[in-house]
Amino acid sequence: MTASKILLLIIDGVGDRPCACFGGKTPLQAASIPNLDRLAADGICGIMDPVAPGIRAGSDTAHLSLLGYEPQKYYTGRGPLEAAGVGIAMKPGMIGFRANYSTVDDDGLVIDRRAGRIEDTTEISRAVKEGVDLSKYGVTIEFEPGTGHRAALALKGDGLSAAVSTNDPKKTGVAPLVIVPEDDTPEAKRTAEICNEFSRQAYEILKNHPVNLARKAEGKNPANVVLIRGAGEMGVYETFEEKHELSGSVVASAALIAGIGSSVGLERIPVLPSTPLDEQVQLVLKQFETKDFVLFNIKNADEYGHDGKAEEKKAFLEKIDAAILPFLERTDIMIAVCGDHSTPCSVKDHSADPVPLIIRGDGCRVDNVSAYDEISCAAGAMCRISGAYLMPVLLDLIDKTHKYGA
C-alpha cells in the first residue's frame, strides 16, 4: 500500500441532465476530459447521493456530509459558515448571516441587488464594521467583505437567536423588508430589533460614504444598503483531525466552502476566484508536504449550471481536466473526484440527481469504467452510495480505520 494521503476533489455542481445542444448528452459526456477519464479507468467508480437519494443538497449540507459531518446533526444554517469563510472567527453561540451590498434609490426602493457588481468593498466594509454601534444591546458585530458584492455579518452577545427573517426582498422595485422574529421567543424578538438597527445604521454610514459618492459621480450604482439572510447559530464541531486522525487543509475560492473547512479545523489556504486553476493545483500539492488531507473545491461549473450555459459548463470542465494533470503523477495520494450536487443547465438550480464518483489509488478494486460521466460511472463497482460513507471508504483505503467489533 503506497497511498497514505487523501485528495477530495469536488467539482462544484458537476452533475447534469441531457442537453439538447449536445444531442442528449450531458456536459460531462460531451466534454473532452482525458485526464478525468484516465482516473476513472485506473480507479473504481460509482454514483453518489451527497446527502441522500431524492435530497436536493445545498453546497453547505453536501460538503458537511462529504467530510463526515452528518448535516442532520451539525448543520445550523449557512450564515455562520459564510462568516467563517470570510475570516470571521466564529465561536459557538454567535449568529452569522450572509450579506449582499445592494442599491436603493432616493425613494428607498431596491434597484440593484448586487450594487452594480461592485468589485472591492474593503473600505466601505471597514466603515460599517467600525461605525455600527449596538452597545445599547450589549452586542458587538463582526463584518467582513467577501468577493464582489458579498459580505458576512456576525453578532456576538447574550440573548440572541437565529430565528429571524431577512431584509432581502429578492427582487427590485420594492423596499428592503423589515426583519421579524420567526418564533415567539424574547431572544428572536430582540435579535430582529438588533438586525433592523444594524441595517438602519449601515445605511446611514453608506449613503454618503466617499466610495459611494464617487460611484454615483461615475454613473455607477452605489453600495448603500446591506441585505442580510441565512441566519444561523454557530455550532460545535469536532475537529477534522480528532474525527478522522488526519491533518488537513481546504483550498477553495468560495467563501462558503472555505468556511466549512475552517469550521471543522482544516487550514484555510486563501485563493481567489481569479486564481488560475493550475496555480490552485500547485497550492494543493504544496499542502501534501505537511498535511494528510486536502479538500479542493472548484466552483465555476456550478455557476454555469445555474445560468443554464451548457456550452460554457462543458468548456470549463475541459479546463479543469487540463489543470489536474499533475495529480495523476502522485501514487502516494488516494484521489476522490466527485461533485457536491448536480446543477443541471435545464433546471438552473441544484437537483437530486446523483453525482459521478471516482476513487483512484493503490488498493482500489479497479472496475471496467473508462469514462468520467454520470452514466458511465453508474456501471462502476462502487455502485450507488451516500455521501456520508465517502470518508469511511477513503480512510479504509489508506488503512486509517479501526475495526468494528472483535
HELIX and SHEET records of a PDB file:
HELIX    1   1 ALA A   20  PHE A   22  5                                   3    
HELIX    2   2 PRO A   27  ALA A   30  1                                   4    
HELIX    3   3 PRO A   34  ASP A   42  1                                   9    
HELIX    4   4 SER A   59  LEU A   66  1                                   8    
HELIX    5   5 PRO A   71  TYR A   74  1                                   4    
HELIX    6   6 ARG A   78  GLY A   85  1                                   8    
HELIX    7   7 ALA A  115  ARG A  117  5                                   3    
HELIX    8   8 THR A  122  GLY A  131  1                                  10    
HELIX    9   9 SER A  135  TYR A  137  5                                   3    
HELIX   10  10 PRO A  186  LEU A  206  1                                  21    
HELIX   11  11 PRO A  210  ALA A  217  1                                   8    
HELIX   12  12 PHE A  240  HIS A  244  1                                   5    
HELIX   13  13 ALA A  255  SER A  263  1                                   9    
HELIX   14  14 LEU A  277  GLN A  287  1                                  11    
HELIX   15  15 ASN A  300  ASP A  307  1                                   8    
HELIX   16  16 ALA A  310  ALA A  323  1                                  14    
HELIX   17  17 LEU A  325  LEU A  328  1                                   4    
HELIX   18  18 CYS A  377  ALA A  379  5                                   3    
HELIX   19  19 GLY A  387  TYR A  389  5                                   3    
HELIX   20  20 LEU A  390  LEU A  397  1                                   8    
SHEET    1   A 8 GLU A 267  ILE A 269  0                                        
SHEET    2   A 8 GLY A 248  ALA A 252  1                                        
SHEET    3   A 8 PHE A 293  ILE A 298  1                                        
SHEET    4   A 8 LYS A   5  ILE A  11  1                                        
SHEET    5   A 8 ILE A 333  CYS A 338  1                                        
SHEET    6   A 8 VAL A 355  ARG A 360 -1                                        
SHEET    7   A 8 ILE A  44  ASP A  49 -1                                        
SHEET    8   A 8 CYS A 383  SER A 386  1                                        
SHEET    1   B 4 VAL A 110  ASP A 112  0                                        
SHEET    2   B 4 ILE A  95  VAL A 104 -1                                        
SHEET    3   B 4 ARG A 150  LYS A 156 -1                                        
SHEET    4   B 4 THR A 140  PRO A 145 -1                                        
SHEET    1   C 3 VAL A 110  ASP A 112  0                                        
SHEET    2   C 3 ILE A  95  VAL A 104 -1                                        
SHEET    3   C 3 VAL A 225  GLU A 233 -1                                        
END                                                                             
